[in-house]
Amino acid sequence: MQFRDLKRQYQVLKPQIDQAVTKVMSDANFISGAQVAALEDRLAKYVGVKHCISCANGTDALKLAEMAYGIGPGDAVFVPDFTFFSSAETIADLGATPVFVDVCRDTFNLDPVSLEREIDRTVSQGLLKPKAVVAVDLFGLPANYPQLRRICDKYGLLLIEDGAQGFGGRIGDRVACSFGDISTTSFFPAKPLGCYGDGGAIFTDNDEIAVLLLSLRVHGKSPEDKYNNLRLGMNSRLDTIQAAILDVKLTAFEDYELDTVNRAAKMYDELLSGKLRTPVIPQGFYSSWAQYTLRLDSREQRDALQAALKAKGIPTMVYYPRGMHQQGAFSGLPYSGQCPVSEELCSSVLSLPMHPYLTEEDIQMVCSAILEQL
């Protein structure tokens, strides 16, 4: 059994993917080929924004978004403590200070109450200028954007949506990567929509920011003269081959993969609810299920269950074993010590196999193995 079965997905999509990749090879247009612009147009329409600017990976997408808005030294950027390293890494890399905020125990996403507390604390200290909030759509579930937008508007903060795991999620009729003032995603292979390498994208309705991003992703070049570099930028382009692959996979994603992965999650819920703490999807929210994550009672119970499942050939993962404030790279940063939920989750979460190609037999086998250990 695979944790996320990319081999099975490829076998299903093989004819279309092989044809798309062969065309790129035959045309020998490997950088900025027509497939890249075509994919960007499709992605922008899917999300419901004016502009999609693709780039080399999800981390670059975040950094480019933050560069476009001038985030830098002296700025405080509020970021969930329970997330992948890059959500805070890009902030620090630009010289700004990530301020770690606790998350909600049920959804794993940024806690609006904790966010407002940390903003007020930062303002009262007067050492940093509150500049932005990075909200992460963890495990496929959009963050609580109605509340986060209210807080950002109250304090005059930029809202950045880190949709690396959330592409395809929704709140009502609105799609993930449309909620921030600027939003980003990742096409890492294991993401809900993944390519066969690295890739990322930025989404915005701001025309001026879109033009700036087009420059920043290619060494800060002028739109009229690529050898006139107007600013310091990056080398961060999506390869044409990856764009061609994503175009095929986006069709499958829209046609059936999102529905299938939600049916898989529902089956997990039916077999495990009432026996374990299963994921919570608030009313009106829709997840793209990057992960299906249980909460156990303790680290000891979690680790024992993981070992027992491994012995049966069932892969699981711990996302994440430590919070941002526990990362060695951030040991010198100011930290309020107010992320107890994040610390609890790091000791108790366990993610099960989850992807659109799981069979009912796969899910029944996983759940039977889990229930035997309780």
ROKEVEX-800198 format. One record per residue: x, y, z of N, C-alpha, C in turn; residue in one letter. Coordinates in steps of 0.02 Angstrom, whole numbers, padded with zeros to 5 digits, always signed. Each point is the difference from the previous one (the first is absolute). Layout:
ROKEVEX-800198
XYZXYZXYZA/...
//
This chain:
ROKEVEX-800198
+00042-00060+00000-00042+00060+00000+00044+00062+00000M/-00020+00050-00039+00036+00063-00004-00036+00053+00042Q/+00040+00045+00031-00030+00054+00039-00039+00047-00046F/+00031+00018-00055-00034+00038-00054+00021-00033-00065R/-00045-00034-00032+00019-00047-00054+00005+00036-00067D/+00059+00029-00012+00013+00034-00063+00010-00050-00057L/+00023-00060+00016+00008-00050-00052-00068-00020-00029K/-00049-00010+00044-00066-00020-00024-00031+00057-00041R/+00010+00061+00024-00026+00058-00038+00030+00004-00070Q/+00066-00011-00004+00033+00003-00065-00026-00054-00047Y/-00012-00059+00025-00026-00054-00043-00068+00020-00029Q/-00041+00034+00039-00065+00022-00024+00007+00054-00054V/+00047+00047+00011+00007+00058-00043+00056-00007-00051L/+00031-00058-00003+00060-00010-00040-00007+00021-00074K/-00052-00019-00036-00003+00020-00071+00002+00076-00009P/-00039+00036+00040-00003+00073-00007+00066+00033+00021Q/+00028-00024+00056+00062+00029+00024+00057-00013-00048I/+00006-00061-00024+00054-00016-00046-00006+00042-00064D/-00060+00009-00024-00009+00040-00060+00019+00073+00013Q/-00020+00027+00058+00016+00069+00016+00075+00012+00007A/+00034-00047+00034+00072+00007+00010+00037-00009-00067V/-00022-00047-00040+00032-00011-00065-00004+00062-00044T/-00055+00036+00003-00007+00061-00040+00051+00052+00022K/+00010+00007+00066+00051+00047+00024+00069-00020-00025V/+00015-00064+00004+00065-00024-00023+00009+00012-00075M/-00053-00014-00038+00005+00009-00073+00007+00073-00019S/-00036+00043+00035+00005+00072-00014+00065+00030+00026D/+00031-00034+00049+00062+00024+00031-00007+00071+00027A/-00059+00013+00030-00013+00065+00030-00008-00010+00075N/+00057-00009+00034-00001-00024+00069-00010+00054+00052F/+00015+00062-00017-00007+00056+00046-00050+00050-00029I/-00052+00016+00039-00051+00050-00019-00035-00019-00066S/-00011-00065-00010-00038-00022-00058-00073+00021+00005G/-00036-00009-00055-00070+00020-00002-00042-00034+00053A/+00020-00060+00021-00039-00037+00050-00002+00036+00068Q/+00053+00039+00014+00002+00036+00065-00054+00053+00003V/-00003+00043-00051-00051+00053-00001-00070-00029-00003A/-00009-00056-00037-00066-00031-00004-00021-00027+00068A/+00047-00031+00036-00016-00025+00067-00017+00057+00048L/+00039+00054-00003-00014+00057+00044-00070+00027-00012E/-00021+00002-00062-00067+00024-00016-00053-00047+00029D/+00011-00065-00006-00048-00049+00028-00004+00006+00076R/+00058+00006+00032+00002+00003+00073-00034+00064+00025L/+00011+00056-00033-00032+00062+00021-00076-00006-00005A/-00024-00030-00054-00072-00008-00008-00028-00048+00052K/+00037-00054+00014-00024-00048+00050-00006+00033+00069Y/+00050+00039+00019+00000+00032+00066-00049+00058+00002V/-00008+00034-00057-00045+00057-00003+00034+00066+00013G/+00063+00006-00021+00037+00063+00006+00025+00021-00069V/+00025+00062-00005+00021+00027-00064+00066-00028-00023K/+00046-00013+00047+00068-00016-00020+00026-00062+00037H/+00032-00045-00036+00040-00054+00028+00070+00006-00028C/+00049+00004+00043+00070+00003-00020+00034-00062+00026I/+00020-00044-00044+00032-00062+00021+00073+00012+00018S/+00029-00046+00037+00070+00006+00020+00028-00070+00016C/+00061-00002+00025+00036-00063+00005-00024-00046+00056A/-00027+00028+00054-00023-00042+00056-00043+00042+00047N/-00030-00033+00048-00044+00035+00046+00035+00047+00047G/+00062-00016+00019+00038+00045+00043+00016+00065-00037T/+00021-00006-00062+00012+00061-00040-00064+00040-00009D/-00057-00034-00007-00063+00036-00007-00012+00045+00060A/+00010-00027+00060-00008+00040+00060+00049+00058+00002L/+00063-00015-00015+00051+00053+00003-00013+00054-00051K/-00019-00019-00061-00015+00050-00051-00059+00044+00021L/-00052-00031+00029-00057+00039+00023+00021+00050+00053A/+00042-00022+00046+00023+00045+00054+00046+00054-00027E/+00043-00017-00048+00043+00050-00032-00042+00053-00036M/-00053-00022-00034-00041+00047-00038-00032+00052+00044A/-00013-00017+00063-00030+00047+00047+00051+00033+00046Y/+00064-00010-00014+00052+00036+00036+00010-00023+00071G/-00016-00061+00017+00011-00024+00068+00075-00006+00012I/+00024+00026+00058+00071-00001+00013+00017+00018+00072G/+00061+00021+00014+00023+00014+00068-00047+00048+00037P/-00012-00016+00063-00043+00041+00042-00073-00020-00002G/-00018-00043-00048-00070-00021-00006-00013-00063+00041D/-00058-00003+00031-00025-00060+00033-00051-00033-00046A/+00010-00064-00013-00047-00038-00041-00025-00059+00042V/-00065-00004+00009-00030-00050+00044-00014-00064-00040F/+00022-00056+00028-00002-00063-00036-00017-00056+00049V/-00039-00050-00021-00017-00053+00047+00062-00039+00022P/-00001-00021+00063+00056-00038+00027-00001-00072-00025D/-00058-00025-00018-00008-00069-00023-00007+00000-00076F/+00057-00005-00033+00001+00002-00073+00068-00024-00025T/+00008-00004-00066+00064-00018-00029+00048+00059+00005F/+00064-00014+00003+00053+00049+00013-00002+00060-00047F/-00015-00011-00064+00005+00055-00048-00050+00055+00013S/-00055-00014+00035-00049+00052+00015+00032+00057+00039S/+00049-00015+00042+00036+00051+00039+00069+00014-00028A/+00029-00049-00035+00068+00008-00026+00007+00060-00046E/-00048+00009-00045+00005+00054-00049-00004+00068+00034T/-00037+00005+00054-00005+00062+00037+00068+00019+00028I/+00031-00047+00034+00066+00013+00030+00053+00012-00053A/-00005-00035-00056+00049+00008-00054-00001+00071-00028D/-00057+00034+00004-00004+00069-00024+00018+00051+00054L/+00020-00025+00058+00021+00045+00054-00056+00021+00046G/-00062-00021-00014-00056+00014+00044-00001-00051+00057A/-00044+00010+00049-00003-00043+00058-00065-00040+00001T/+00003-00066-00004-00061-00040+00008-00022-00001+00073P/-00063+00013+00011-00029-00003+00067-00047-00060+00001V/+00015-00048+00043-00036-00064-00002-00065+00003+00039F/-00052-00025-00032-00068+00005+00026-00028-00071+00008V/-00037-00011+00053-00029-00066+00012-00057-00015-00049D/-00019-00063-00003-00049-00023-00048-00061-00029+00037V/-00053-00013-00038-00060-00030+00028+00010-00076+00006C/-00021-00027+00056+00010-00071+00013-00039-00044-00049R/-00058+00023-00022-00042-00043-00042+00017+00004-00074D/+00016+00060-00025+00014+00008-00072+00074+00002-00016T/+00043+00009+00050+00073+00007-00008+00021+00066-00031F/-00048+00043-00016+00016+00063-00034+00006+00058+00049N/+00026+00056-00025+00013+00059+00040-00059+00020+00043L/+00012+00010+00065-00052+00017+00048-00010+00076+00001D/-00058+00026-00020-00010+00072-00001+00009+00033+00068P/-00019-00033+00053+00008+00029+00067+00074+00007+00017V/+00039-00052-00013+00071+00003+00013+00034+00052-00045S/-00024+00006-00062+00029+00049-00046-00009+00071+00027L/-00060+00016+00021-00012+00067+00024+00041+00014+00064E/+00007-00049+00042+00041+00008+00060+00072+00015-00018R/+00028-00035-00049+00070+00011-00019+00009+00067-00035E/-00049+00021-00039+00004+00066-00031+00001+00054+00054I/-00046-00004+00048-00002+00050+00054+00065+00000+00040D/+00028-00059+00013+00062-00003+00037+00057+00032-00039R/+00003-00012-00065+00052+00029-00041-00006+00076-00004T/-00061+00023-00007-00012+00073-00002+00021+00032+00066V/-00018-00031+00056+00016+00029+00066+00075+00001+00013S/+00037-00049-00026+00072-00001+00009+00035+00055-00040Q/-00027+00015-00058+00026+00055-00041+00067-00013-00033G/+00022-00062-00003+00066-00015-00029-00004-00017-00075L/-00057-00025-00022-00010-00020-00069-00065+00031-00026L/-00003+00009-00066-00059+00027-00031-00042-00058-00028K/-00060-00012+00027-00042-00052-00028-00014+00014-00074P/+00014-00049-00043-00005+00011-00072-00048-00048-00035K/+00001-00063+00020-00038-00049-00039-00017-00061+00043A/-00050-00038-00024-00018-00065+00028+00007-00051-00055V/+00036-00054+00014+00002-00057-00046-00046-00054+00029V/-00055-00012-00035-00048-00051+00021+00010-00062-00042A/+00008-00058+00031+00014-00062-00034-00063-00043-00004V/-00014-00026-00060-00057-00045-00010+00025-00071+00014D/+00006-00017+00064+00035-00061+00018-00041-00063-00017L/+00035-00049-00028-00028-00067-00014-00058+00002-00050F/-00008+00057-00037-00051+00005-00050-00059+00043+00019G/-00004+00021+00064-00057+00038+00025+00016+00074+00002L/-00039+00043-00034+00012+00071+00005-00004+00025+00071P/+00042+00049+00016-00002+00032+00065-00065+00039+00007A/-00012+00027+00059-00063+00036+00014+00007+00072-00028N/-00006+00006-00065+00012+00065-00032-00051+00055+00018Y/-00063-00016+00011-00045+00054+00021+00025+00035+00063P/+00022-00038+00050+00026+00031+00061+00069+00030-00010Q/+00042-00033-00038+00067+00026-00011-00002+00065-00039L/-00045+00006-00048-00007+00062-00038-00022+00057+00045R/-00047-00014+00045-00022+00052+00046+00058+00025+00043R/+00042-00045+00024+00057+00020+00042+00051+00039-00041I/+00015-00023-00060+00048+00035-00042-00024+00070-00018C/-00064+00006-00014-00027+00067-00015+00003+00045+00061D/-00014-00028+00059+00001+00039+00061+00069+00030+00014K/+00053-00039-00013+00068+00022+00015+00038+00025-00061Y/-00032+00000-00059+00033+00023-00060+00056-00046-00023G/-00011-00065+00004+00051-00049-00017-00015-00033-00067L/+00054-00017-00036-00005-00038-00061-00018-00073+00018L/-00046-00030-00038-00018-00070+00011+00028-00042-00057L/+00047-00044+00017+00032-00045-00048-00027-00071+00012I/-00028-00030-00052-00025-00068+00006+00053-00049-00025E/+00024-00041+00046+00046-00055-00018-00042-00061-00014D/-00018-00007-00065-00042-00056-00020+00039-00059-00028G/+00061-00010+00025+00042-00054-00025-00035-00068+00006A/-00037-00009+00054-00036-00063+00011-00074+00005-00015Q/-00023+00060-00016-00072+00011-00001-00033+00006-00068G/+00039-00006-00054-00029+00010-00067-00059-00047-00010F/-00057+00028-00020-00061-00039-00009-00048+00005+00058G/+00024+00025+00057-00045+00010+00057-00047+00059-00013G/-00053+00005+00039-00048+00053-00010-00031+00023+00066R/-00023+00062-00001-00046+00024+00051-00061+00026-00039I/-00056-00034+00007-00058+00017-00041+00018-00011-00073G/-00011+00052-00040+00015-00004-00072+00069+00026-00017D/+00036+00026+00049+00067+00027-00014+00053-00054+00008R/+00049+00002-00045+00050-00052-00005+00064+00023+00035V/+00035-00047+00030+00065+00014+00032+00046+00035-00050A/+00044+00041+00026+00046+00043-00038-00034+00062-00028C/-00062+00013+00023-00034+00063-00018-00013+00043+00061S/+00020-00023+00060-00021+00034+00061+00050+00054+00023F/+00063-00006-00018+00048+00049+00023+00002+00061-00044G/+00032+00054+00025+00017+00055-00044+00046-00025-00055D/+00039-00050+00018+00040-00038-00047+00004-00071+00027I/-00001-00049-00045-00004-00070+00021+00051-00042-00039S/+00020-00054+00030+00051-00043-00032-00019-00073+00007T/+00030-00041-00043-00008-00072+00007+00064-00035-00022T/+00002-00065+00013+00056-00043-00019-00025-00057-00043S/+00041-00020-00049-00015-00058-00041+00049-00057+00013F/+00028-00001+00060+00041-00057+00022-00040-00064-00013F/+00032-00055-00022-00037-00059-00022-00055-00025+00047P/+00011+00005+00066-00048-00028+00047-00057+00048+00017A/+00000+00059-00027-00054+00048+00014-00064-00021-00037K/-00057+00030+00019-00063-00019-00033+00004+00005-00076P/+00030+00053-00026+00016+00005-00071+00076+00005-00004L/+00032-00055-00021+00073-00002+00000+00028-00017-00068G/+00060+00025-00014+00034-00017-00062+00049-00057+00012C/+00048-00009-00044+00050-00054+00008+00069+00031+00012Y/+00001+00047+00046+00060+00036+00020-00023+00056+00046G/+00033+00057-00004-00021+00058+00040-00038+00049-00044D/-00045+00036+00032-00038+00052-00035-00042+00039+00049G/-00018+00060-00018-00042+00041+00044-00035+00054-00040G/-00044+00038+00034-00037+00053-00033-00022+00052+00050A/-00010+00061-00025-00024+00056+00039-00064+00026-00033I/-00049+00020+00040-00065+00023-00025-00015+00069+00027F/-00022+00045-00044-00015+00068+00022-00050+00032-00048T/-00039+00048+00026-00043+00041-00042+00032+00069-00013D/+00059+00012+00029+00033+00064-00005+00043+00003-00063N/-00018+00042-00048+00035+00003-00064+00073+00021+00010D/+00013+00049+00042+00068+00025+00009+00044-00053+00034E/-00028-00034+00049+00037-00054+00033+00016-00056-00049I/-00047-00016-00044+00011-00053-00049+00058+00018-00046A/+00003+00062-00024+00055+00021-00042+00066-00004+00038V/+00000+00021+00062+00060-00003+00041+00023-00072+00010L/-00046-00046+00012+00018-00070+00009+00030-00031-00063L/-00025+00020-00058+00028-00025-00062+00073+00021-00008L/+00016+00058+00026+00069+00023+00000+00042-00036+00054S/-00027-00004+00059+00038-00028+00057+00018-00073-00011L/-00044-00038-00034+00014-00071-00008+00055-00014-00052R/+00018+00051-00039+00053-00008-00050+00052+00055+00009V/+00036-00003+00056+00057+00044+00013-00018+00075+00001H/-00063+00017+00011-00018+00070+00002+00002+00034-00067G/-00011-00037-00054+00008+00027-00068-00054+00051-00017K/+00017+00044-00048-00048+00046-00028-00047-00037-00047S/-00064+00019-00003-00046-00033-00047+00017+00014-00073P/+00037+00053-00012+00018+00017-00069+00068-00027-00021E/+00045-00010+00049+00068-00019-00016+00025-00048+00054D/+00005-00064-00017+00019-00048+00052+00071+00009+00024K/+00041+00038-00036+00069+00013+00023+00006+00066+00037Y/-00057+00031+00014-00001+00059+00044-00035-00020+00064N/+00040-00013+00051-00028-00024+00064-00016+00060+00044N/-00063+00010+00014-00023+00060+00035+00006-00006+00075L/+00005-00061+00025+00000-00013+00072+00033-00068+00012R/+00016-00015+00062+00025-00066+00017-00059-00048+00005L/+00004-00054-00037-00054-00049+00001+00026-00069+00014G/-00031-00050-00030+00018-00070+00009+00000-00034-00067M/+00027-00060-00003-00008-00043-00058-00049-00055+00020N/-00064+00010-00016-00051-00045+00026-00055-00009-00051S/+00013-00041-00050-00049-00013-00053-00025-00072+00004R/-00063-00009-00017-00028-00068-00006+00022-00030-00067L/+00030-00059+00002+00021-00033-00061-00060-00016-00044D/+00010+00003-00066-00054-00016-00046-00025-00071+00008T/+00046-00047+00012-00020-00070+00011-00048-00006+00059I/+00015+00035+00054-00043-00004+00059-00068+00033-00014Q/+00000+00054-00039-00064+00031-00018-00043-00047-00042A/+00032-00037-00046-00037-00047-00042-00030-00056+00043A/+00038-00025+00048-00025-00052+00046-00057+00026+00042I/+00007+00061+00026-00051+00029+00042-00065+00012-00038L/+00005+00017-00063-00059+00011-00041-00042-00064-00004D/+00033-00057-00009-00036-00064-00001-00029-00015+00069V/+00040+00009+00051-00022-00018+00067-00055+00046+00026K/+00000+00064-00023-00053+00046+00020-00067-00024-00026L/-00002-00027-00060-00062-00027-00027-00027-00056+00044T/+00044-00047+00018-00021-00055+00044-00021+00026+00069A/+00037+00050+00024-00015+00031+00065-00071+00029+00000F/-00017+00036-00053-00066+00031-00005-00054-00053-00013E/+00015-00048-00043-00052-00047-00022-00020-00050+00054D/+00050-00025+00039-00020-00053+00047+00044-00005+00063Y/+00063+00023-00002+00044-00013+00057-00024+00032+00064E/-00024+00062-00003-00024+00033+00060-00060-00038+00030L/-00046-00020-00042-00058-00038+00024+00022-00066+00030D/+00047-00034-00033+00022-00066+00024+00035+00005+00066T/+00043+00050+00009+00037+00005+00062-00047+00019+00058V/-00053+00038-00015-00048+00016+00052-00042-00062+00018N/-00014-00043-00048-00034-00063+00016+00045-00044+00044R/+00065+00000-00014+00046-00039+00042+00000+00027+00071A/+00001+00066+00008-00001+00030+00066-00064-00018+00037A/-00056+00001-00036-00064-00016+00031+00000-00072+00025K/+00030-00045-00039+00003-00070+00021+00043-00008+00062M/+00058+00033+00002+00041+00001+00061-00042+00024+00059Y/-00036+00055-00010-00041+00027+00054-00051-00051+00026D/-00034-00033-00046-00052-00048+00019+00029-00058+00040E/+00060-00021-00017+00030-00058+00034+00035+00018+00065L/+00022+00063+00006+00041+00018+00058-00033+00049+00048L/-00050+00038-00022-00031+00049+00043-00031-00034+00061S/+00008+00034+00057-00025-00028+00063+00050-00045+00034G/+00051-00021-00037+00052-00042+00028+00066+00038+00006K/+00011+00047-00046+00059+00043-00001-00021+00071-00018L/+00043+00048+00013-00014+00069-00019+00020+00011-00072R/-00050+00001-00043+00010+00006-00071-00001+00074-00021T/+00021+00016-00061+00003+00071-00021-00068+00034+00002P/+00001+00064+00015-00061+00040+00003-00003+00047-00060V/-00054-00003-00036-00011+00046-00056-00060+00045+00019I/+00012+00064+00014-00056+00043+00021-00054+00006-00054P/-00060+00015+00022-00055+00008-00046+00015+00053-00052Q/-00013-00015-00063+00014+00047-00054+00070-00005-00028G/+00043-00040+00031+00069-00009-00024+00005-00066-00037F/+00049-00003-00046+00012-00060-00040+00075-00010-00006Y/+00023-00059+00015+00072-00014+00001+00022-00036-00063S/+00062+00012-00021+00029-00038-00055+00043-00057+00026S/+00003-00009+00066+00029-00059+00033+00072-00015-00022W/+00043+00050+00010+00071-00014-00008+00022-00054+00049A/-00031+00000+00059+00012-00051+00051-00065-00016+00035Q/-00005-00062+00025-00054-00019+00045+00034-00015+00067Y/-00012+00044+00050+00041-00001+00060-00041-00013+00063T/+00019-00051+00036-00032-00017+00063+00036+00035+00058L/-00036+00008+00056+00031+00022+00062-00005-00055+00051R/+00057-00022+00025+00001-00052+00052+00005+00033+00069L/-00001-00041+00052-00002+00026+00068+00069+00022+00025D/+00052-00029-00029+00067+00015+00025+00052-00019-00053S/+00061+00023+00011+00055-00019-00045+00011-00075+00002R/-00006-00029+00060+00012-00072+00007-00052-00040-00040E/-00063+00019+00005-00052-00035-00038+00010+00009-00074Q/+00016+00061-00021+00012+00015-00071+00057-00042-00027R/+00056+00000+00036+00059-00036-00024-00012-00075-00002D/-00037-00026+00049-00015-00072+00001-00045-00018-00059A/-00049+00042-00014-00044-00014-00057+00038+00004-00066L/+00042+00049-00006+00040+00006-00061+00043-00062-00011Q/+00031-00024+00054+00043-00059-00006-00041-00062-00018A/-00059-00007+00029-00042-00057-00015-00024+00000-00073A/-00017+00059-00025-00022+00005-00070+00059-00014-00047L/+00058+00025+00017+00059-00013-00041+00014-00076-00005K/-00009-00035+00054+00011-00073+00001-00049-00036-00047A/-00058+00032-00014-00049-00029-00045+00007+00027-00071K/+00052+00038-00013+00011+00027-00067-00042+00061-00016G/-00024+00034+00051-00042+00060-00010+00041+00062+00017I/+00015+00043-00049+00040+00059+00014-00040+00056+00032P/+00031+00035+00046-00030+00058+00032+00055+00053+00006T/-00021+00062+00014+00048+00055+00008-00021+00044+00059M/+00049+00032+00030-00013+00049+00053+00013+00069-00029V/-00053+00037-00011+00004+00070-00021-00033+00042+00054Y/+00041+00031+00045+00072+00010-00001+00027-00018+00069Y/+00062-00026+00004+00026-00022+00066+00021+00058+00045P/+00008+00060-00028+00018+00058+00042-00030+00063-00031R/-00015+00048+00044-00027+00064-00023+00055+00046-00025G/-00021+00056-00029+00049+00048-00026+00046+00026+00054M/-00028+00013+00059+00041+00029+00054+00051-00050+00026H/-00007-00065-00019+00047-00051+00022+00053-00016-00053Q/-00002+00035-00056+00050-00010-00053+00065+00034+00020Q/+00056-00036-00011+00065+00028+00017+00015+00066-00034G/-00023+00007-00062+00014+00062-00037-00034+00060+00031A/-00053-00010+00040-00037+00055+00029+00013+00008+00075F/+00052-00033+00025+00012+00000+00072+00016+00069+00027S/+00025+00045-00042+00017+00067+00023-00055+00051-00007G/-00057-00021-00027-00055+00047-00011-00042+00009+00063L/-00031+00059+00008-00044+00010+00057-00061-00046-00005P/-00020-00029+00056-00056-00046+00001-00039+00010+00065Y/-00065+00007-00007-00041+00016+00059-00013-00060+00044S/+00013-00060-00025-00015-00060+00039-00073-00017+00003G/-00039+00024-00049-00072-00009+00002-00026-00044-00057Q/+00031-00059-00008-00024-00046-00052-00009-00070+00029C/-00039-00007+00053-00009-00066+00031-00036-00050-00044P/-00048+00023-00041-00036-00046-00043+00047-00028-00053V/+00042+00042-00028+00049-00023-00049+00045-00055+00031S/+00024+00011+00060+00042-00050+00033-00038-00064+00012E/-00063+00005+00018-00041-00059+00011-00009-00040-00064E/-00014+00036-00055-00010-00034-00064+00064-00035-00023L/+00057+00032+00010+00063-00031-00021+00011-00067+00035C/-00029-00008+00057+00008-00062+00039-00055-00052-00013S/-00051+00019-00040-00058-00045-00003-00027-00014-00070S/+00023+00036-00051-00030-00009-00066+00031-00058-00038V/-00041-00031-00043+00024-00054-00043-00042+00002-00064L/+00034+00005-00058-00034+00004-00064-00001-00068-00034S/-00058-00017-00026-00012-00065-00032+00007+00005-00076L/+00008-00056-00034+00001+00002-00074-00062+00036-00026P/+00011+00047-00047-00055+00038-00027+00017+00024-00070M/-00041-00020-00048+00008+00023-00069-00061-00021-00039H/-00010+00026-00060-00062-00015-00037-00006-00071-00025P/+00054-00039+00004+00000-00067-00029-00002-00054+00054Y/-00015+00020+00062-00013-00049+00052-00063-00040-00016L/+00002-00064+00011-00060-00042-00009-00035-00008+00067T/-00062-00023-00003-00036-00014+00062+00036-00054+00040E/+00029-00049-00036+00037-00054+00034+00061+00029+00036E/+00035+00048-00031+00057+00033+00032-00021+00032+00066D/-00054+00038-00003-00023+00037+00059-00023-00048+00054I/-00036-00052-00018-00022-00049+00049+00059-00034+00034Q/+00052-00015-00039+00059-00032+00028+00034+00046+00051M/+00007+00064-00019+00032+00048+00045-00040+00007+00065V/-00065+00008-00007-00042+00011+00060-00003-00063+00043C/-00003-00058-00030+00000-00062+00040+00065-00006+00040S/+00055+00016-00032+00064-00003+00035+00004+00050+00057A/-00030+00059-00010+00000+00050+00054-00043-00023+00058I/-00060-00024-00016-00047-00018+00053+00025-00060+00041L/+00040-00042-00031+00029-00057+00037+00047+00024+00055E/+00028+00059-00007+00048+00025+00048-00032+00040+00058Q/-00064+00014-00007-00034+00042+00052-00025-00043+00058L/
//
